[in-house]
C-alpha cells in the first residue's frame, strides 16, 4: 500500500510539474477607445471563452445607492435594441454555450464559453452590452424585484445569512468595503432610471473594461473581429476616480453577538490584512493552507477530529484590491459552547505564532498551492479570467506565468512573521452567531 501511494505521488508530481512548465502565451493591446484586449490561442479543443471584466464593484458606489454594481450584473442580461428582452441566455445556450456573471467588491465579470466557431456570436453579445444596453423602466422594475428576492432568499431568510454584512460592517468604518455587493434593498427602490443610466455611462465603458479571449482562435482573425464589434464603441466621457479612502488601523477588538434562526453556534475571527499582491499576502495564503487546507490541516485535525469541538472549521484570506480580511470560522459541535471553540482557535493561532511549521508540513503546503494554481488555469474560462484579473489589479497579465514564484519564495519564517504581525486581538473582529431564544419572535 505504501508503495502504491508513493507511485501515485510521483505520477501526480510529474503531472503538476509538466502543467506548470507550460507557458501561457498571449498578446495584449488597446483599441483607440481605451478597451484593453487580451488574446490567448490554444487550439487543442474547439472551445473559446469570451469574457469582459469591468473594473467596477460595490466599492465604487455612492453610500446612499449601494447595490448598483450587483444590480447591473442582472440588468446587463436585459438585452439591447437588437437582442430581445429575455433572449440573452436562449441565444447563447442554443449555440451550445454557457454563460454567467459575478460581482465583487472590486469588479464585475461576464463570460461565455462557446464552441470556437461561435466566437463571433460571443463578441457580438458582449459588444451589445457595452454599446447600448437596454435600460428602461420595464427592465429596471423587473430587476428590482429579482435583486430584492435574491437578497431575501440569500441574506434575510437563510441561517447565518447576515454574516457578511455583519462582518464587513464591523470591520470597516470609513472604507466602502463597509457595505457588501448585495447592497441595501431600500436604495435600489429609491434609485431613479436616470441614476441607473448615469452609472452605466460612467463605468461600463471601453476604458474601464478588459476583453479577454482564450481558446481555439486565430489571433489575426480574432483581432479583426474585435475591431469590428468593439472598435467603434465610444469611450466614456467621465473620468473614473479610484477610491483613495484608507481604513484607519483598528486599535481594539470588536465583538458582536447575533441571535439568528440557527441550530449550531458559529464563531468567526477576522483579522485585517494587506491588499492582494503584497509580500505578506502570499505568506498569508500559505498560512491559510496550513490552518485549513485539507483533512490533515491543523484546524481540521486538531479542533474538528481530535477535540471534536467543531462540526466544521475553516479559514480564508479574503484578499481584495484594498486591504482585506483573514477569516477563521467554525460551527460548534452539539453541546460545545462557542467560548470553547474560540479558545481552541486561539490555541492553534498561538502555535503558528510561536513555532515554525515543520519542513514536511511546509512542503505539503507548497505542493497544495502549486496544485491550486495549476487547476485555476486549467480551463479556457479560468485562463481568460486570470489574464484579466492580473491586468486589472496589477497591470501585468504575465503574472499568470510568474505569480507562482511569489508563493514559492515564502519561507517558514515569513509564515510565522505574518501570524505575529496580523493575528492580534486589537486587529480583529469577533462574531458569535447563536440560536434565538425559544420565546423570541
C-alpha positions as CSV (number, residue, x, y, z in Angstrom):
1,X,0.0,0.0,0.0
2,X,2.8,2.4,0.9
3,X,4.5,1.7,-2.5
4,X,1.2,2.4,-4.3
5,X,0.8,5.7,-2.5
6,X,4.4,6.6,-3.4
7,X,3.8,5.8,-7.1
8,X,0.7,7.9,-7.1
9,X,2.6,10.8,-5.5
10,X,5.4,10.5,-8.1
11,X,2.9,10.5,-11.0
12,X,0.9,13.4,-9.5
13,X,4.1,15.4,-9.0
14,X,5.1,14.7,-12.6
15,X,1.7,15.9,-13.9
16,X,1.9,19.1,-11.8
17,X,5.4,19.8,-12.9
18,X,4.6,19.4,-16.6
19,X,1.5,21.6,-16.2
20,X,3.5,24.3,-14.6
21,X,6.2,24.4,-17.3
22,X,3.6,25.1,-20.0
23,X,3.8,28.8,-20.5
24,X,0.5,30.6,-21.3
25,X,1.3,32.8,-24.3
26,X,-0.9,35.8,-25.1
27,X,-1.0,39.1,-26.9
28,X,-2.3,42.3,-25.4
29,X,-3.2,45.6,-26.9
30,X,-5.6,48.5,-26.6
31,X,-8.1,49.9,-29.0
32,X,-8.3,53.6,-29.7
33,X,-11.3,53.9,-27.3
34,X,-9.3,52.5,-24.4
35,X,-10.6,48.9,-24.4
36,X,-7.9,46.6,-23.2
37,X,-7.8,43.3,-25.2
38,X,-6.0,40.1,-24.3
39,X,-5.9,37.1,-26.6
40,X,-4.7,33.5,-25.8
41,X,-4.6,30.9,-28.5
42,X,-5.0,27.2,-27.6
43,X,-6.2,25.0,-30.4
44,X,-6.2,21.7,-28.5
45,X,-10.0,21.7,-28.1
46,X,-12.7,23.5,-30.2
47,X,-13.7,25.8,-27.3
48,X,-13.4,29.5,-26.8
49,X,-14.1,31.7,-23.7
50,X,-15.1,35.3,-24.3
51,X,-15.1,37.5,-21.2
52,X,-15.3,41.1,-20.2
53,X,-14.2,42.3,-16.8
54,X,-15.4,45.8,-15.8
55,X,-13.3,47.4,-13.1
56,X,-16.4,48.4,-11.1
57,X,-17.7,46.8,-7.9
58,X,-19.5,47.7,-4.8
59,X,-16.7,49.9,-3.6
60,X,-17.4,52.3,-6.5
61,X,-20.9,53.0,-5.3
62,X,-22.5,56.0,-3.6
63,X,-23.0,55.1,0.1
64,X,-26.7,56.2,-0.4
65,X,-27.1,54.0,-3.5
66,X,-25.4,50.7,-2.6
67,X,-26.1,47.6,-4.7
68,X,-25.7,49.2,-8.1
69,X,-22.9,47.0,-9.4
70,X,-24.7,43.9,-8.4
71,X,-27.9,45.3,-9.9
72,X,-26.1,45.8,-13.2
73,X,-24.9,42.2,-13.1
74,X,-28.6,41.3,-13.6
75,X,-29.5,44.3,-15.8
76,X,-26.8,43.5,-18.3
77,X,-28.8,40.5,-19.4
78,X,-31.9,42.6,-20.3
79,X,-30.8,42.8,-23.9
80,X,-30.5,45.7,-26.4
81,X,-32.3,47.2,-29.4
82,X,-31.0,44.2,-31.3
83,X,-31.5,41.5,-28.6
84,X,-35.0,41.0,-27.4
85,X,-35.7,41.1,-23.6
86,X,-35.0,37.7,-22.0
87,X,-33.3,36.3,-25.1
88,X,-29.7,36.6,-23.9
89,X,-29.5,33.2,-22.3
90,X,-31.5,31.5,-25.0
91,X,-29.2,32.7,-27.8
92,X,-26.0,31.5,-26.1
93,X,-27.4,28.2,-24.9
94,X,-29.0,27.4,-28.3
95,X,-25.5,27.9,-29.8
96,X,-24.1,25.2,-27.5
97,X,-22.6,27.6,-25.0
98,X,-22.8,28.5,-21.3
99,X,-22.6,31.9,-19.6
100,X,-22.6,33.6,-16.3
101,X,-21.5,36.7,-14.4
102,X,-20.4,37.7,-10.9
103,X,-19.9,40.8,-8.9
104,X,-17.5,41.5,-6.1
105,X,-16.3,44.5,-4.0
106,X,-13.8,45.4,-6.8
107,X,-15.1,44.2,-10.2
108,X,-17.9,42.7,-12.3
109,X,-17.1,39.8,-14.7
110,X,-19.1,38.4,-17.6
111,X,-18.3,35.4,-19.7
112,X,-19.5,33.0,-22.3
113,X,-17.9,29.6,-23.1
114,X,-18.8,28.6,-26.7
115,X,-17.8,26.2,-29.5
116,X,-15.0,28.0,-31.2
117,X,-16.9,28.5,-34.4
118,X,-19.3,30.7,-32.4
119,X,-16.6,33.2,-31.4
120,X,-18.2,36.0,-33.4
121,X,-21.5,35.4,-31.6
122,X,-19.8,35.9,-28.2
123,X,-18.2,39.1,-29.3
124,X,-21.4,40.4,-30.7
125,X,-23.3,39.7,-27.5
126,X,-20.7,41.4,-25.3
127,X,-20.4,44.4,-27.6
128,X,-24.2,44.9,-27.5
129,X,-24.0,45.1,-23.7
130,X,-21.2,47.7,-23.9
131,X,-22.6,49.7,-26.7
132,X,-26.3,50.1,-26.0
133,X,-27.6,48.1,-23.1
134,X,-31.4,48.3,-22.8
135,X,-32.1,50.4,-19.7
136,X,-35.8,51.2,-19.5
137,X,-38.5,51.2,-16.8
138,X,-39.6,47.7,-17.6
139,X,-36.2,46.1,-17.2
140,X,-35.3,48.2,-14.2
141,X,-38.5,47.3,-12.4
142,X,-38.1,43.6,-13.3
143,X,-34.6,43.5,-11.9
144,X,-35.6,45.5,-8.8
145,X,-37.9,42.6,-7.9
146,X,-35.2,40.0,-8.8
147,X,-32.5,41.6,-6.7
148,X,-34.8,42.1,-3.7
149,X,-35.9,38.5,-3.9
150,X,-32.3,37.3,-4.1
151,X,-31.5,39.4,-1.0
152,X,-34.4,38.0,0.8
153,X,-33.6,34.4,0.0
154,X,-29.8,34.6,0.4
155,X,-29.4,37.1,3.3
156,X,-32.7,37.6,5.2
157,X,-34.2,34.1,5.2
158,X,-31.1,32.0,5.3
159,X,-29.4,30.9,8.6
160,X,-26.2,32.9,9.1
161,X,-27.3,35.0,6.0
162,X,-26.4,38.3,7.5
163,X,-22.8,37.1,8.3
164,X,-21.0,39.1,5.5
165,X,-22.9,42.3,6.3
166,X,-22.2,42.0,10.0
167,X,-18.5,41.2,9.3
168,X,-17.8,44.0,6.9
169,X,-19.9,46.5,8.8
170,X,-17.9,45.8,11.9
171,X,-14.5,45.6,10.2
172,X,-14.7,48.8,8.1
173,X,-15.9,52.2,9.4
174,X,-14.9,54.6,6.6
175,X,-13.8,52.4,3.6
176,X,-16.6,51.4,1.1
177,X,-15.9,47.8,1.9
178,X,-18.2,48.5,4.9
179,X,-21.2,47.5,2.7
180,X,-21.4,44.3,0.6
181,X,-22.2,43.9,-3.1
182,X,-25.8,42.8,-2.5
183,X,-26.5,46.4,-1.3
184,X,-29.5,47.7,0.6
185,X,-32.9,47.0,-0.9
186,X,-34.3,50.4,0.0
187,X,-31.5,52.1,-2.0
188,X,-32.4,50.1,-5.1
189,X,-36.0,51.1,-4.6
190,X,-35.2,54.8,-4.2
191,X,-32.9,54.9,-7.3
192,X,-34.3,56.5,-10.4
193,X,-34.0,55.4,-14.0
194,X,-31.7,58.4,-14.7
195,X,-29.4,57.3,-11.9
196,X,-29.0,53.8,-13.4
197,X,-28.3,55.2,-16.8
198,X,-25.6,57.6,-15.3
199,X,-23.9,54.6,-13.5
200,X,-23.9,52.7,-16.8
201,X,-22.4,55.5,-18.8
202,X,-19.7,56.1,-16.3
203,X,-18.4,52.6,-15.5
204,X,-19.5,50.2,-18.4
205,X,-17.3,51.8,-20.9
206,X,-14.3,50.6,-23.0
207,X,-11.6,52.3,-21.0
208,X,-12.9,50.6,-17.8
209,X,-13.1,47.2,-19.3
210,X,-10.8,44.3,-20.3
211,X,-11.9,41.9,-23.1
212,X,-10.1,38.6,-22.5
213,X,-10.5,35.8,-25.0
214,X,-8.9,32.3,-24.6
215,X,-9.2,29.1,-26.7
216,X,-9.4,27.8,-30.2
217,X,-8.9,31.0,-32.1
218,X,-6.8,32.5,-34.9
219,X,-5.1,35.6,-33.5
220,X,-5.2,37.8,-36.6
221,X,-8.8,36.9,-37.4
222,X,-9.8,37.5,-33.8
223,X,-8.2,40.9,-33.9
224,X,-10.3,41.8,-36.9
225,X,-13.4,40.6,-35.2
226,X,-12.6,42.6,-32.0
227,X,-12.1,45.7,-34.1
228,X,-15.4,45.0,-36.0
229,X,-17.5,44.7,-32.8
230,X,-15.7,47.0,-30.3
231,X,-13.7,49.4,-32.3
232,X,-16.5,52.0,-32.9
233,X,-17.9,51.9,-29.3
234,X,-17.2,55.5,-28.0
235,X,-15.1,55.9,-24.9
236,X,-16.8,57.1,-21.8
237,X,-16.8,60.8,-21.1
238,X,-16.4,60.7,-17.3
239,X,-13.2,60.3,-15.5
240,X,-13.3,57.3,-13.2
241,X,-11.7,58.1,-9.8
242,X,-10.5,55.2,-7.8
243,X,-11.2,55.4,-4.1
244,X,-8.4,57.0,-2.0
245,X,-10.2,56.2,1.3
246,X,-7.9,54.4,3.7
247,X,-9.4,52.4,6.6
248,X,-7.5,53.5,9.7
249,X,-5.8,50.8,11.7
250,X,-8.1,49.0,14.2
251,X,-6.9,49.6,17.7
252,X,-9.3,47.5,19.8
253,X,-11.1,44.2,19.4
254,X,-14.7,44.5,18.0
255,X,-17.2,41.9,19.2
256,X,-20.9,41.3,18.3
257,X,-23.3,38.5,19.2
258,X,-26.0,37.9,16.6
259,X,-29.1,35.8,17.5
260,X,-30.4,34.1,14.5
261,X,-32.5,31.1,13.4
262,X,-29.6,28.7,13.6
263,X,-29.1,25.4,15.3
264,X,-25.4,25.4,15.9
265,X,-23.4,28.4,17.1
266,X,-20.9,29.9,14.7
267,X,-17.7,31.6,15.8
268,X,-15.7,33.9,13.5
269,X,-12.5,35.8,13.8
270,X,-11.5,38.3,11.1
271,X,-8.1,40.0,11.1
272,X,-7.2,43.0,8.9
273,X,-4.6,42.1,6.3
274,X,-2.9,44.0,3.4
275,X,-4.1,44.1,-0.2
276,X,-3.6,41.3,-2.6
277,X,-0.2,41.1,-4.3
278,X,1.8,42.4,-1.4
279,X,4.6,40.1,0.0
280,X,2.6,39.4,3.2
281,X,-0.4,38.4,1.1
282,X,1.5,35.4,-0.3
283,X,2.6,34.3,3.1
284,X,-0.9,34.6,4.4
285,X,-2.1,32.3,1.6
286,X,0.3,29.7,2.7
287,X,-0.7,30.2,6.3
288,X,-4.4,29.5,5.5
289,X,-3.4,26.3,3.8
290,X,-1.5,25.3,7.0
291,X,-4.6,26.0,9.0
292,X,-7.4,24.6,6.9
293,X,-6.1,23.2,3.6
294,X,-7.5,19.7,3.6
295,X,-8.3,17.0,6.1
296,X,-4.8,16.9,7.6
297,X,-4.7,20.7,8.2
298,X,-4.2,22.0,11.7
299,X,-7.7,23.3,12.5
300,X,-9.4,20.3,11.0
301,X,-7.1,17.7,12.5
302,X,-6.9,19.2,16.0
303,X,-10.2,21.0,16.6
304,X,-12.6,19.0,14.5
305,X,-11.2,15.5,14.6
306,X,-9.2,15.2,17.8
307,X,-11.0,17.6,20.2
308,X,-14.4,17.3,18.4
309,X,-15.3,20.9,19.3
310,X,-16.4,21.8,15.8
311,X,-18.7,20.4,13.2
312,X,-16.8,22.3,10.6
313,X,-13.8,24.7,10.7
314,X,-12.1,26.8,8.0
315,X,-10.1,29.8,7.2
316,X,-9.7,32.1,4.2
317,X,-7.6,35.2,3.4
318,X,-10.2,37.4,1.7
319,X,-7.6,39.5,-0.1
320,X,-9.1,42.4,-2.0
321,X,-7.8,45.3,-4.2
322,X,-7.6,47.3,-1.0
323,X,-6.7,45.8,2.4
324,X,-8.9,42.9,3.2
325,X,-9.6,40.3,6.0
326,X,-8.2,36.9,7.1
327,X,-11.2,34.9,8.4
328,X,-11.1,32.0,10.7
329,X,-14.5,30.4,11.4
330,X,-16.3,27.3,12.6
331,X,-19.6,25.7,13.7
332,X,-19.6,24.2,17.1
333,X,-20.5,20.6,17.7
334,X,-23.7,19.9,19.7
335,X,-23.2,20.8,23.3
336,X,-20.0,22.7,22.8
337,X,-20.0,26.3,23.9
338,X,-18.8,29.0,21.5
339,X,-16.2,30.2,24.0
340,X,-14.7,26.7,23.9
341,X,-14.4,26.8,20.1
342,X,-12.9,30.3,20.3
343,X,-10.3,29.2,22.8
344,X,-9.4,26.3,20.5
345,X,-8.9,28.8,17.6
346,X,-6.7,30.9,19.8
347,X,-4.6,27.9,20.8
348,X,-3.9,26.9,17.2
349,X,-3.1,30.5,16.3
350,X,-0.6,30.8,19.1
351,X,1.2,27.7,17.9
352,X,1.9,29.2,14.4
353,X,2.9,32.5,16.1
354,X,5.4,30.7,18.4
355,X,6.9,27.9,16.4
356,X,7.9,27.4,12.8
357,X,5.8,24.9,10.9
358,X,7.7,21.6,10.1
359,X,9.6,21.1,6.9
360,X,7.3,18.3,6.0
361,X,4.3,20.4,6.6
362,X,5.8,23.3,4.6
363,X,6.5,21.1,1.6
364,X,3.0,19.8,1.6
365,X,1.5,23.3,1.8
366,X,3.7,24.4,-1.2
367,X,2.5,21.4,-3.2
368,X,-1.1,22.3,-2.4
369,X,-0.6,25.9,-3.5
370,X,1.0,24.7,-6.8
371,X,-1.8,22.4,-7.5
372,X,-4.4,25.1,-6.8
373,X,-2.5,27.5,-9.1
374,X,-2.4,24.9,-12.0
375,X,-6.1,23.9,-11.5
376,X,-7.2,27.6,-11.6
377,X,-5.7,27.9,-15.1
378,X,-6.7,24.5,-16.5
379,X,-9.8,25.8,-18.4
380,X,-10.1,28.4,-21.1
381,X,-12.5,30.4,-18.9
382,X,-10.1,30.2,-16.0
383,X,-7.2,31.5,-18.2
384,X,-9.3,34.3,-19.6
385,X,-10.3,35.4,-16.1
386,X,-6.8,35.2,-14.7
387,X,-5.3,37.2,-17.5
388,X,-7.9,39.9,-17.0
389,X,-7.6,39.9,-13.2
390,X,-3.8,40.2,-13.3
391,X,-4.1,43.2,-15.7
392,X,-6.8,45.0,-13.7
393,X,-5.3,44.6,-10.3
394,X,-1.6,44.6,-11.0
395,X,-1.2,46.0,-14.5
396,X,0.7,42.8,-15.5
397,X,-1.1,40.0,-17.2
398,X,2.1,37.9,-17.4
399,X,1.8,37.2,-13.7
400,X,-0.3,34.3,-14.9
401,X,3.1,32.7,-15.8
402,X,5.2,34.1,-12.9
403,X,3.0,34.6,-9.9
404,X,3.5,31.1,-8.6
405,X,7.2,32.1,-7.9
406,X,5.9,34.7,-5.4
407,X,4.3,31.9,-3.4
408,X,7.3,29.7,-3.7
409,X,9.6,32.4,-2.3
410,X,7.7,32.4,1.0
411,X,9.7,30.9,3.9
412,X,8.6,29.2,7.1
413,X,9.9,32.4,8.9
414,X,7.6,34.5,6.7
415,X,4.6,32.5,7.7
416,X,5.4,32.9,11.4
417,X,6.1,36.6,10.9
418,X,2.7,37.4,9.3
419,X,0.9,35.3,12.0
420,X,2.5,37.5,14.7
421,X,2.0,40.7,12.7
422,X,-1.7,40.4,11.9
423,X,-3.2,37.9,14.4
424,X,-3.6,40.2,17.3
425,X,-6.7,40.8,19.4
426,X,-6.7,44.6,18.7
427,X,-6.7,43.8,15.0
428,X,-9.7,41.6,14.9
429,X,-13.5,41.3,14.7
430,X,-15.2,38.5,16.6
431,X,-18.7,37.4,15.7
432,X,-20.8,34.9,17.5
433,X,-24.0,33.5,15.9
434,X,-26.2,32.0,18.5
435,X,-29.6,30.3,18.3
436,X,-32.5,32.7,19.1
437,X,-34.2,32.1,22.4
438,X,-37.3,29.9,22.1
439,X,-39.6,32.7,23.2
440,X,-38.3,35.3,20.7
441,X,-40.2,36.2,17.6
